[in-house]
Amino acid sequence: MRFIHLSDLHIGKRGNEFSMLEEQKYILIEILNIVKEQKADAVLIAGDVYDKPTPGEDAVKLFDYFLTRLAQNRIATYIISGNHDSAVKLSFASELIKESNIYIAPAYDGNAQCFTLGEKDAPINLYLLPFIKPIVMRHLFPERAEEIKDYTDACRLAIEMMQVDEHACNVLVAHQFVTGAWRSESEEISVGGIDNIDASVFEPFDYVALGHIHGPQQVGRASIRYCGTPLKYSFSEVNHKKSVTLVEIIPGKEPKIDEILLSPKHDMREIKGTFEQLMMKENYEGTSTQDYIHAILTDEDEVPNALAKLRVIYPNIMKLTYDNNRTRENKIMKDTVDVEHKSELELFEEFFAMQNNIPMSDKQRELARELIEKLGKEV
């Protein structure tokens, strides 16, 4: 069987206050074309369908559009909830829509759904495990609460409850953070790595379709895989090559795994230089100025209204930062400041130098002196 492995659609997400819905619709249509071109038997969506538990109307309509097109093309689709989703809301009317070959796992209640796919003489068992937490597992299995100390224990128990036949061909769809995977800034990070799961818990499965991590990667072995997001959702992902994962599974053989690259309507990228350089026609002509941009200015002094001026050329600038002597160095105060033996002006000069990594100019020092004297008279 040929599966298209997707995850972390984050439908309805806003990036730096920009709505990504138009980009998401564009990429979902591209994915529909890939599903058709690759003659996929099924689509696996490993959680974080929406960006928040209560998605907006437009986000719900877009996912409805996507699922309807899959159903019309008679593509079986299997979906689990992620940590961004409400499992109950996501699985609304799931009993009805399964008649259209759309299967949405309900909130985990101690029993993971299992589907037997493929030919009778070479079946594939497909298990759906929504995002789970240790606290949920302790509530569901109070008699074993003491042994559920972390996410690994919780996931191991959930898999134990599946009673997987390790002699059969088994596929799991899950949404967890597996130890060793690398993250990006657009993902939620738990303090101390308490959400880590050891890859050993997935030993019974021939392929594990994971969601939660935004960069495509394998963890442990090639068949434990994150497909990543279909779009870039933060500037920490500018070097990602976004894709969908095509998996061909034949019982008794190693899964064949391929990445199919995606081409977004607008890319997310960084540009760097002085304000003058970024505004020069020869430097932006022929580039995709409609892309989502992080502009990094190297000017030593801040440029007044730089963002508004740059948006004349780059209308989708999401972020503006500076990279210069002031921002590049991080000075640390090593000794306690001697406030008793220094004047207010001297203290302010030291503070200014620490903040900006350059000393005050004569003009700035004179202005500061005048302000200090004025404020002293008013006290």
Secondary structure as UniProt FT lines:
FT   STRAND          2..6
FT   STRAND          14..15
FT   TURN            16..17
FT   STRAND          18..19
FT   HELIX           21..37
FT   TURN            38..39
FT   STRAND          42..46
FT   HELIX           57..72
FT   TURN            73..74
FT   STRAND          76..80
FT   TURN            83..84
FT   HELIX           87..90
FT   TURN            91..93
FT   HELIX           94..97
FT   HELIX           98..100
FT   STRAND          102..104
FT   STRAND          113..119
FT   TURN            120..121
FT   STRAND          122..129
FT   HELIX           134..140
FT   HELIX           142..147
FT   HELIX           151..162
FT   TURN            166..167
FT   STRAND          169..175
FT   STRAND          177..178
FT   TURN            179..180
FT   TURN            185..186
FT   HELIX           191..193
FT   TURN            194..195
FT   STRAND          196..197
FT   HELIX           199..202
FT   TURN            203..204
FT   STRAND          207..211
FT   STRAND          217..218
FT   TURN            222..223
FT   STRAND          224..226
FT   HELIX           235..237
FT   TURN            238..239
FT   STRAND          243..248
FT   TURN            251..252
FT   STRAND          256..261
FT   STRAND          268..273
FT   HELIX           275..279
FT   HELIX           281..284
FT   TURN            285..286
FT   TURN            289..290
FT   STRAND          292..297
FT   TURN            304..305
FT   HELIX           306..310
FT   TURN            311..313
FT   TURN            315..316
FT   STRAND          317..322
FT   HELIX           325..328
FT   HELIX           344..356
FT   HELIX           362..378
//
